[in-house]
Amino acid sequence: MPASTPDPADLTARARIRDAALRQFGERGFEGATTRAIAEAAGVSPGLLRHHFGSKEKLREACDEHLVKLITRINEQVGADPSDVRVNHVAASMAALGPYQRYLARALTEGWAEPVFDAMVRMSEQRLAGLDERRSDPPFTDRKARATVGTAMALAVGILHEHISRGLGADVSGEEGAHRLALTLLDLYSHPWLSPEEAAAHRDALDKSQAGTETAPRSIEEHPHE
């Protein structure tokens, strides 16, 4: 099922409430949004909202579950044939997640939506597992650390899409902007900014700096009574 095709389960009052909550949480934040306003936006009664979700916290959990399901579908489609040149996977992902960018931006920067972020990290770890098998040099850090930072960097494209669109000179939610974004990402991923030798030198310098910090003597000012 294409990522843009609605799930049959979404054609329900419960889904309308969830989608209204995604919009309200994105516009007003979790604290600012009210269940009454969400119910009104969904065209249902507050009682029906409580019947389906029980509380605003449970409703937020349902929002995160929906996004995890959507992102998983996108990831599976990309993983099925990542070399399919007929598909701009960046454009497809931007289009599928476009309606939820405001929610994601607010949720992630305010420290919630942990299930969404953690699910993306797990997907990144799976991707890195295959890439690590082809590496000729050992990674500097463990796979989860790299997947975590990589996920944050990938999410920044969607969160900062207005700034990126301005910099690229085209809206990344449109065909031309998505094409430019995909080309830029391809170039960045295929041409590292540092050579392996330069990266190793920086790593050694960081290790020496860290070792020096751990073994540096404490100053008299820090311990005036010793």
N, C-alpha and C positions, 0 to 999 in steps of 0.2 A: 504494500500500500504506500503510495507516495506520501511524503511528509506533509504535503499540503492538503491531502484528502482527509476530511473529518472522520474521526473514529465514530462508528455507529452509536457507541455509548455516549457520545457528546451531544446527540440530538435530544437532550432531556432537560427538564427544569434544573436538575442537579448541575448539569454542565453549564447552563446559563448563569446560575448563581456563582459557580467557580470562575467563569470568565469575567463576570462583573467584579468579582473580588480581585482578580488579577489587575484589572484596570484601576479599581479604587485603591488598592494597596500601592500600585505604582504611582498614582497621582498624589495620594495623601499620606502615604506611609502606613505602617501597621497600626500605630497608635492613633493616627488621625482618621482612619477609615472607621465607619460604624456599620454594624450589621444591618441597621435600618436603611442606610444609604445604599448598601450593597443589594439588599432585597429590592429596593425601589428601582435600582438600575437594571436588575434582572427581570423586573416585572412580576415579582412574586411577593407573597406576604412574609413578614419576619418570622411568623410561625413555621412556614414551610422551610425557610432557611435553617431554623433550629432543628426541625425534623430531620433534615438531610445531614447536617454537620454538627449540631450540638453547640458549638462555640466558635468564636472568631479564630481561636488558636487552631482548632481542628480544620477550619476552612483554609487557613494558611497552609497547613500540612497537605491538604488536598491540592492546592495550587502547586506546591513543590512536587508532589507525586505526578501531576500532569506533565510538568516540564521535564522531569526525569524520563518519563515514558516517551515524550516527543524527541528529546535529545538522543535517547537510546535508539530510536528508529532511524534518526539521521545517521548516527554512527554506524549502524548495521548496513545501511544503504551504501555509505562511503566504503566501508570495509568489504562489501561484496565485490566491488570492482573499482578500486581507486584509480585505475589507469584508463577508465572509460573517458575518452576525450570528448565525447558528445555531451557530457554533463559538466557544468561548472559547479562543483560541489560547494564552493564558497558562496555563490549566488543562491543555490538551493537552501543552504543553511541559513543565510541572512533572511531569505524570504519566509522560511518556516518559523524562525524565532522573532521576526520583525514585530509582530503584535505584542510580544512579551518583553521587549527590550527595556521599557520603562520600569516594569516590575523587577527585572533582573538587575538593572542598574541600582535601583533603590535598595533592593533586598541585599545584594552583595556588598554594597558600600556601607550599609548599616549593620552588617554582621549577621544577617539571617539567611535563609535559603541554604543552610548547610547541606541538606540532602542533594540539592542540585549540584553544588560545587563538588561534593565528595564523589558523586556518581561520575562526573566528568574526569576527576582525577583517576578513578579506577579505569575508565576507558583509555586515558592517556597512558597509564601503566601497561595496559595490554598492548597498546601500540608500540611502546618503547621496548617491550620484551622482544618483539621481532626485530626492531632496529638494532638493539644491543647485540644480537647474534651476528650481525654483519659488521660490527665495529672492530677496528684493528687495535684500538687503544682502550684501556679501561676507563670507565666514567669517573669523574671526580667525586660525585656524590651518589647516594643510593637512588633507586628508580622512583620511589615515591616522592622524594624531594624534587627531582626533575619534573615529574608529572604534575606536582602541585604548582610549581612556578610556571610551567608551560601552560597549564590551564588558566592561571590568572592572566597571563599574557594574551592568550587566545580570547578570553572573555572581554578584555579591554577593547578589542576591535568593535564589538557590539555596543559596549557601554559608551565609548567615545566616538560613535559613528558620525555624529555631526561634525566633530573636529576633523576626523579622517576624511569625510566627504569634502570639506573645505580645502584640506591640503591636497587632495587628489584632483580637485576641480570638477568632481562629478559625484552625485548622490550614490553612495554604495548600496542603497536599496534598489537602485535602478540597474538596467543592463550594462550601461557603459561603466558606471562606478564599480559594479561588482567585477567586471572584467579587469579594470585597472587594479583593483584590490587583489584579485587572484594572481595577476602577473607579479605584483609587488611581493606578495607572500612567497611565491615560487622563487623569486630571486633571493629573498632573504634566507629562505631555508636551504637553498642550493649553494649559496656563496657565503660561508662564515666570515665574520669580520676579523677573526684571529686565525692564524695558522696554528696547527697543533703545537709547534715549537713555542710560539708566542703564548699560547694558552698555558702550556706547561711552565713557562717562566713566571707568569702571573700567579699560577697556583703555588709554586715554590715560594714566591715572595709573600703570599698570603699566609702560608704555613709558617714561615719564619716570623712574620709579624705576630701571629697568634701565639707562637711559642715564646716570643719575647714578652708578650703581655702577661702570660701565665707565670713566667719566672722572674719578672721585674721586681726589684726590692721595693718595699713600701716606704713612702716618704715619712719624714718626721712629722710633717703637718697632719698626715693621716692618723698618726698614733702619738700624740703629744705627751702621753704619760708613760711611754715605754722607756 
